[in-house]
Amino acid sequence: WISEIILQQTRVQQGLSYYLKFINRFPDIYALAEAGQDEVMAVWKGLGYYSRARHLHSTARKIVESFGGKFPEKYEELIRLKGIGPYTAAAVASFAFGEPRPVVDGNVSRVISRLFGISIPVDSAQGKKFTEDKALEIIDKNNPGTHNQAIMEFGALICTPARPACQNCPLSVKCAALSARRTGELPVKAKVVVRSERFFNYLLVTDGTYMLVRKRR
């Protein structure tokens, strides 16, 4: 749970030291639930996206109060907890508890889209549902955690967005996109991300020795 939350917005190389520090300070759900929010935020400091830490703290308290400190094991229970969406719920359910739930991220969507030659935009409601259904269809129900991690890694290393290593791909003989020479076209995306600039103004108040600091709310 902790590692998945950290990795929502942070790369493994950057997040590992924070993960170890967090686990060392809060070794179990009770330690996290009993801590003050300021302490949790202090340990999280530097990772950014601080709502993640607030949700972790809130959810830890919820688990202690409502589940007797026992972490929920089922996807349907996990998805109701603050800070846990479909992806994280599926990851925790499959990695920790062996529930055959497919984890669908960008890498997995790309692999599934190319493997089955799916032309439906993967970022549409229909495309997401279709991709999840296909991912569930092929998941190893006896070892879903390893399967999920493997297909994500496969998308990151072999079935990459640009110039996929089709010559090294063990699925090349079954790949619809490769046989139709459409690897560059798939996956299809409907939405174009438009980036906008934002500006923040700060006042630096100092007498040369001391600095005035106020918590941003």
Residue pairs with C-beta under 8 A, 6 or more apart in sequence:
1 71
1 84
1 88
1 92
1 96
2 19
2 22
2 23
2 56
3 15
3 19
4 88
4 91
4 92
5 52
5 55
5 56
5 83
5 88
6 15
6 18
6 19
6 22
6 47
6 52
7 15
8 49
8 52
8 88
9 47
9 48
9 49
9 52
10 18
10 47
10 48
15 47
18 44
18 46
18 47
21 43
22 43
22 44
25 31
25 43
26 32
26 35
26 40
26 43
26 60
29 60
29 63
29 64
29 69
29 71
30 64
30 69
32 40
32 56
32 57
32 60
33 57
33 60
33 61
33 63
33 64
33 69
35 57
37 54
37 57
40 53
40 54
40 56
40 57
41 50
41 53
41 54
43 53
44 50
44 52
44 53
47 53
51 83
52 83
55 82
55 83
56 83
58 82
58 83
59 81
59 82
59 83
59 84
62 81
62 82
63 69
63 70
63 71
63 72
63 81
71 96
72 78
72 81
73 93
73 96
73 97
73 99
74 93
74 97
74 99
75 89
75 90
75 93
75 99
75 101
78 84
78 88
78 89
78 92
78 93
79 85
79 86
79 89
84 92
86 104
87 103
87 104
87 105
89 101
90 101
90 102
90 103
90 104
90 148
91 103
91 148
93 99
93 101
94 100
94 101
94 102
94 103
94 144
94 145
94 147
94 148
95 145
95 148
95 149
96 145
98 143
98 144
98 145
99 144
100 136
100 139
100 140
100 141
100 144
101 136
101 139
101 144
102 108
102 132
102 135
102 136
102 139
102 144
102 148
103 135
103 148
103 152
104 112
104 128
104 131
104 132
104 135
105 152
105 155
106 155
107 151
107 152
107 153
107 154
107 155
107 156
107 159
108 131
108 135
108 148
108 151
108 152
108 155
109 122
109 131
109 187
110 122
110 155
110 159
110 161
110 186
110 187
111 151
111 154
111 155
111 159
112 118
112 131
112 134
112 135
113 122
113 131
113 177
113 186
113 187
113 188
114 159
114 164
114 175
114 176
114 177
114 178
114 182
114 183
114 186
114 187
115 171
115 174
115 175
115 176
115 177
116 134
116 176
117 176
117 177
117 180
117 182
117 186
118 127
118 130
118 131
118 134
118 186
118 187
118 188
119 186
119 188
120 126
120 127
120 130
120 188
121 127
121 187
121 188
121 189
121 190
121 191
122 128
122 131
122 187
122 188
122 189
123 189
123 190
123 191
124 190
127 188
127 190
135 151
139 147
139 148
140 146
140 147
157 165
158 164
158 165
158 168
158 169
159 165
159 169
164 183
166 172
166 175
166 178
166 183
169 175
169 178
172 178
175 183
176 182
177 183
177 185
177 186
204 211
205 211
205 212
206 212
